[in-house]
């Protein structure tokens, strides 16, 4: 119950901050697909790009689901990305940081019962995106968890 209360409090705080900031413009939305190490999982989910919240800075919340390695992970990330300008190319590199919450379910062998935990920590993100012909954006990124995530 405490885990749910903390998550609701975080989401309510973020929504209140976004509402007080005035007009929020979602500039991108899309799927996420990848893999993780420790635990070894296939990861999929979605993300939003909200920006600019400051010059060259976007707010990029995401939801990720990881499956495999006898665990299920649901991660909620609240990141800020800073876009770098690089002349002579359409690629736009970025770096960012944020906070994340991970809800982990562990599959255990009978007669043991399955177990679950909630972890919080920081994120460091590096990546690059390029516009596509359909006015979308393809990106690749690497995320490093700090703390227990």
C-alpha positions in Angstrom: 0.0 0.0 0.0 2.9 2.4 0.8 4.4 1.7 -2.6 1.2 2.7 -4.4 0.8 5.8 -2.2 4.4 6.9 -3.0 3.8 6.4 -6.8 0.5 8.3 -6.6 2.2 11.2 -4.8 5.0 11.3 -7.3 2.6 11.4 -10.3 0.4 14.0 -8.6 3.4 16.2 -8.0 4.5 15.9 -11.6 1.0 16.7 -12.9 0.7 19.7 -10.6 4.1 21.0 -11.7 3.2 20.5 -15.4 -0.2 22.3 -14.9 1.5 25.2 -13.1 4.0 25.6 -15.9 1.3 26.7 -18.3 0.9 25.2 -21.7 2.5 21.7 -22.0 3.3 20.7 -25.6 3.9 17.1 -26.4 6.4 17.1 -29.3 6.8 13.4 -29.6 5.4 10.0 -28.6 6.5 6.6 -29.5 7.5 3.0 -28.6 10.7 1.8 -26.9 12.3 -1.5 -27.6 15.6 -2.9 -26.3 17.3 -5.1 -23.8 18.8 -4.8 -20.3 21.6 -6.4 -18.4 21.3 -7.5 -14.8 18.6 -8.7 -15.1 19.0 -10.0 -18.7 15.7 -9.0 -20.2 13.8 -7.9 -23.3 12.4 -4.4 -22.6 9.5 -2.6 -24.4 7.3 0.3 -23.6 6.6 3.9 -24.6 7.7 7.5 -24.0 6.6 11.1 -24.5 8.8 14.1 -25.4 7.5 17.2 -23.7 9.4 20.3 -24.6 11.0 22.5 -24.6 10.8 23.1 -20.8 14.0 25.2 -21.1 16.2 26.1 -24.0 17.3 22.8 -25.6 15.9 20.8 -22.7 12.9 18.4 -23.0 11.1 16.4 -20.3 11.0 12.7 -21.5 8.9 10.5 -19.2 8.8 6.8 -20.1 7.2 3.5 -19.1 9.2 0.3 -19.7 8.3 -3.4 -19.1 11.1 -5.9 -18.9 10.6 -9.7 -19.2 13.0 -12.5 -18.7 15.5 -13.9 -16.2 12.7 -15.1 -13.9 11.6 -11.4 -13.2 9.1 -8.9 -14.5 10.1 -5.3 -14.2 7.9 -2.2 -14.7 9.9 0.9 -14.7 8.6 4.5 -14.7 11.3 7.1 -15.6 11.1 10.9 -15.4 14.1 12.3 -17.3 15.3 15.6 -18.6 17.3 15.6 -21.9 19.6 18.3 -23.1 20.0 18.4 -27.0 23.4 19.3 -28.4 23.7 21.1 -31.8 26.1 19.4 -34.2 26.7 21.2 -37.5 26.7 19.3 -40.8 24.4 16.4 -39.7 20.8 15.8 -39.0 21.7 13.6 -36.0 21.0 15.3 -32.7 22.9 13.9 -29.7 21.5 14.4 -26.2 22.5 13.7 -22.6 20.2 13.6 -19.7 19.4 12.5 -16.1 16.3 11.8 -14.1 14.7 9.7 -11.5 13.1 6.3 -11.9 10.9 3.8 -10.0 11.1 0.1 -10.7 8.5 -2.4 -9.6 10.0 -5.9 -9.7 8.3 -9.3 -9.5 10.4 -12.4 -8.9 9.3 -15.8 -10.0 10.4 -18.4 -7.4 10.3 -22.2 -7.5 7.5 -23.9 -5.5 6.9 -24.2 -2.6 8.3 -20.7 -2.3 6.0 -17.8 -3.0 6.7 -15.2 -5.7 8.1 -12.0 -4.3 8.0 -8.3 -5.3 10.0 -5.2 -4.5 10.0 -1.5 -5.4 13.2 0.4 -6.0 14.0 4.1 -6.7 17.1 5.6 -8.1 18.7 7.9 -10.6 19.2 7.6 -14.4 21.9 8.8 -16.6 21.1 8.8 -20.3 23.1 9.4 -23.5 21.7 9.1 -27.0 21.1 10.5 -30.5 18.0 11.0 -32.6 17.5 11.7 -36.3 14.3 12.9 -38.1 12.6 10.4 -40.5 10.8 11.2 -43.8 7.5 10.8 -42.1 8.3 13.6 -39.6 8.9 11.2 -36.8 12.2 10.7 -35.0 14.3 7.5 -34.8 16.6 7.4 -31.7 19.1 5.2 -30.0 20.0 5.6 -26.4 21.9 4.0 -23.5 20.5 4.3 -20.0 22.5 3.8 -16.8 20.8 3.2 -13.5 22.2 4.7 -10.3 21.2 3.1 -7.0 18.9 0.1 -6.9 17.5 0.5 -10.4 
